[in-house]
Amino acid sequence: MDGAAANAVEADVRLEHVTKRFGEDVVAVDDISLTIERGRFFALLGPSGCGKTTTLRMIGGFDQPTGGTVYLGERDVTGLPPYRRDVNTVFQSYALFPHLSIYENVAFGLRRRGVRGDELKRRVGEAMELVGIGSMAARKSRQLSGGQQQRVALARALVNRPRVLLLDEPLGALDLKLRKQLQLELKRVQHEVGITFVHVTHDQEEAMTMADTIAVMNEGRIEQLDAPAELYERPRTAFVAGFLGVSNLLQGTVSGDGVVRLDAGGEVRAAPGSLAGRSGRVAVGVRPEKVRLGAGEANAIEGAIAEVAYIGVSNQYIVNTLAGPLTVYVQNADPGARPAAAGDPVTLSWSPEATFVVESTKEAEK
């Protein structure tokens, strides 16, 4: 993206053709370009080794790119160390000072900048209240739970009012219930302070819960950059479809406008324009919760139930079909309903609007 376009969207972070190599053979980040608008909650999402943490570290100045340029606003910060960039980072390890009180942990960065007196007290107090630790000022970090320590680390990072806050898997060490609680807390805090957050995670649900925009990374490249709903409902690649939730992918060949003939026989219809000019081999996909047990929709396929699993809010069915096993989620909305049983024959159906199209997974494996 050129400078004029970046100005138009008020970019806080801009990467232009950034590459990071480790030695001769390892390309951790492969020529990525992206713009993160001011005030966004942005997530870098992907599996281990995809390059997301390395990208975050290059934004923060902890690693330097092998090629390309890193901008904060309109300032080229490529090559500058972290302390000369207007960013702060929250790590999974918290990195608190155990010998200092919580108040002094939060005040540490301000003191280094020469902030004293009433201004120091006000800003430290505001930051601690923002993250819900206002009553813990005199405690030491060893007296706090993991969730409380993470709040201290967040307050310490926010008190300096950075242009960008970097979050390196900050909730990874917490148990599931606390992690879900802090996901909503982080989202609230970001909305209140209006600072750009750049969050690295391998947890799809975490990214979907918190972020306005997500870049899904794979093998050092960005597979797709979009809003969470767009990524989930209209993935552009088989990798994105499989990484964000469960997808049923059926192999076939384009046979008309919005029509794909399956290898196993029969046709699947997609919404107009969903093929996006594709021809030849493709895979059509549908999410498990979009499929109904029973006929009634334009797309239909016969099968037999192989497995049933009760997962609380829904029943999960694995249905064997000529096109392969398909996963179906049926919500437990009717307390009197009898779930289908293994061995039952069934018709699966879904709307063309629920169908998405990606490259053929068989072609991708070659």
N, C-alpha and C positions, 0 to 999 in steps of 0.2 A: 504494500500500500504506500502511495507517495505521501509526502509531507502535507499537502493540501487536504487530502482525504483524512489524514490522521487528525489534523486540526479541527476538521468539521465535526468529528465525533469526540473531541477533547480526550485524546488518549493519555492515560497515565503510564502505560507500559506499551512499548512497541519493539518487536523483534523483527529484524530484516535479514532473511537468509542466514539464520544462525546455525552453525554446525559445531559439534564438539566431538573430537576424536581422542581416544586414549590409546596411545601407541599407533602402530601402523594398521592394525586389523580391526579395532573396535570403534564403531561409529555410534556413539550414545545418542546424539541428536543430529538429525540428517536434514539440514537446509530447511528449517522451519521459519515461517513468517506469520506473525499474528499481532493483532491490536487489541488491547484491553482498555475499554472505555472507563472514564473517570466514574468512581462511585459504584462499580460493579462488584459482585461476588462471583469470582471466576474460578473454575476448578480445572486442574490438569488431572485427568483420570486415565488410568491404564494399569496393566499388570506389571509385576516386578520386572525391571530391566527394560521398560519401554522408553525411558528417557525423561520422564516427568520430573523426577527429583533433580536431575542434572539441569533441566531447563529452569527450575526454580532457583537453583544455586547460581546460575548465570545471571538471572535477574537481580539476585541479592549481592553479587560480586564475590561469592565464595569460590566459584570456578570461572575461568575466563574462556570465552569461545575460541575455537580454532579458526573460525571464520564467521563473518557477519557482524551485525551491529545491534547493540542493546540501547534503547532510549528509555528514559524516565521523563515523561512529558516531551519537550523538544530538546532535552539535553542528552547528548551522546555520553553514556557512562561506561562504554566498553573499556575495559582495562582499569577502571577505578576500583579501589578496595571497598569493602562493605561500609566502613565508617564514613566514606565520602559520598554515599548514596542516601537519598531520603527514603530509606526503607527500614523496617524492623522485622524480625523473624521470630516466630513461635515454633519451637521444636517439640517433637514428641517426648524428649527427655526432660522438658521443663527448664533445666539449666539454672535453677535458683541458687542463691548464695545461702548455704545452711547456717552460717554464723550470724546472718543479719535477720532482723525482724521482717515481717511481711511489709510493713510500711517502708522500711529502708530498701527492701528489694525493689519495690515499685518506684521509689524515689531515686534509685541509683543513677539512671540515665539523665535525669533532670539535674542532679547535683554535678555531674560531669560537664554539663552545659552551663553551669554557673547559676542555675535557678535557686533562689533562696527565699527564706521568710514566708510571708503569707501566700505568695504566688506558688511556692512549692507545696505548702499545705493544701491549698485549694485544688491544685491539679492532681495531686496524689489522692486526695479525698474523692474527687469526682471520678477518677479512674477506678478506684476500689468499689465505689457505690455502683458504678455502671455494670460491673461483673459480679456483684453480689457478695463481696467480701469486706464490706465496710466495717464490720464488727471484729475483724481479725487482725487489726493493725499490729498488735503487740506480740502476736504469736511468731514462732519460728516455723520454717517450712516442714521440719520433721514432725510437727504436731498436726499437719493437715493431711486430708485424704488426697488421693490422686486427682479427683475432680477439682478440689479446692486449690491444689497446686497449679493445675492448668489455668484456673482463673487468675491466679497471681501472675503467671507468665504472660497471660493476655493483657492484664492491666499494666504490667511493666512495659510491654510493647506499645500499647496505645497511648500511654501518658506523654510520650514524646511527639504525638500527633504526626506520624510519618505520612508521606504521600501514599505509600503502598505498604500494606501489611502482608507478609509472606507466612503461610501456615504449612509446615512440613509434617503432614500426617499427625496433627496435634492430638487427635483423640484415639490413636491406635493402641495405647497402653491401657485404656479404660474398659470396664466391663460393658456389655451390650446395653443394659438399661441406662447407665450413666452416659454412655456415648450418645444414645438417642436424645437424652435430655439436653446435653451440651450442644448437639447439632442445632437445636432450636434456639438455644441461648446465643450461640455464635451468630446465627442469622439475625436475631433481634439486635445484638450489639452492632453488627455491620450497618443495619438500617438506621440505627440511632446516630452513629458517628459519621456515616457517609464516606468513610475511607475505603479505597479500593482494596479488596481482599483477594489474594491469589492463593488458592488452597490446593495442595497436592494430596491425592488419596487413591487407593486401589479399590475403595468401597463404593460400588455403584449407587447403592441406596443413599449413602452419605452425600455424595455429589449431587444426586437428584434432589435431595431434601433441601440443601443449602444454596446451591449455586444458581445465579441468573443465566450464566453461560458456561458450557462445558466443552473443553477440547479433549476428545478421546484420542489417546496416543497409542501407537503400536510400532515397535521396532524403530524408534527414533523419529517417527513422522506423525503428523496429525491426520488421523483417519477421517474425522468429521468434527466440526466446530459449530455448535448450535445451542439453542435453548433446550432444557431437559425434555420437554414434551415433544419437540421436533425430533430429537435423537431417538426417543423411545418409539414414537408412532411412525416415523419415516426414516429409519436408518438407511444410509447410502451404501454400506458395505456389509458383507456377511460377518466381518469381525465385530462391527458396532452392534449389529443385530444380536449376536451371541453374547457379547460382553455386558450389555445393558439388559439384564433380565433373560428370560427364556424365550426362544423363538422356534417355531416350527418352520423349517426350510424344505421346500419341495423342488426337485430339479425338473427343468423343462426347457421348452424352446418357444420363443415368441412366434405366434401364429396369426396375429392381427392386432388391431388397436386395443390395448388393454386386455389382451387374451394371451394366455400361455398354455400350451399343450404339455401336459405332464409326461415324463418318461414312462410312468406306470399306467398311462391311459387317462382319458378325461381331460377337461379343461378347467383352468382357474381364471376368473375374471378379476381385474384390478380396476381401481378408479381411473377415469380418463386422465392421461398425462403422466401416470405413475411410472410408465416404462421409460420416460425421459429420453426417447430416441434409441433405446436399446434394441438390438436385434440378435438373432441367434440364441445361444445358450444363456440361460438365466436361472436364478432361483427365486421362487415366490415365497413370501413369508407371511405368517400370521401369529400373533401373540396368543398364548393359551387361554387368556380370559376373554378373547374375542370370539372363541369358537363355542358353539352351543351343541349340546347333546340332543340331536333331533334335526329333522329337516326344517325348511322354511326360509332359508337364505339362498342367494343366487349360486354360491359355491357349495358343493356337497361332495362328500367322499364316504364310502362305506368302510366299516371296520368292525373289530371286536375288542372289547375291553380286556386288557392284559393285566393291569394292576390298578388298585385303588388305594389312595393314601388320604387319611383324614388329617388336615393341617389347620384345624381351628376355624378360621373364617371361610374356608373353602375346602372342597374335596379335589384332590388331584387325580386325574385319570391318565393312564398310558394306554393309548388305543393303537392296536396293530392294524395297519392298512397296507394296500398294495404299494403305496408310495413310501412306506416305512412307518416307524412308530411316531405318533403325534401325542403331544401333551395338551391336556385340557384342564382348565380350572373352572369349577362350578361353585359359585358362592353359596354358603349355607344360609340363605335368606328365609327359607320356609322350614320351620321347626318340625313339621309333620312329613316332610318329604323323605322318601326312601332312596338312598343312593344306589346307583347302578352297581352291579356286581361283576367281578371278573368272569369272563366268558360270555357276557351279554353281547349280542350283536347290536350295533348302533350306527346311526347316520350322523356324521359330523357336518355342520354347515356354518358358513360365515359370510358376512357382507363383502362385496368388492371394495368398499371403503376401508375395510380393515386389512386389506392385502397390501404389502409393500414388495418391492422388487429390488434385488441386489445381484451382483455378479454370481455366476454359477460357482458353487463351492467346489465342485469337481474340477472345474477349470482352474480355480485358485490354487488347488493342491498340486498341480502339475509343475 
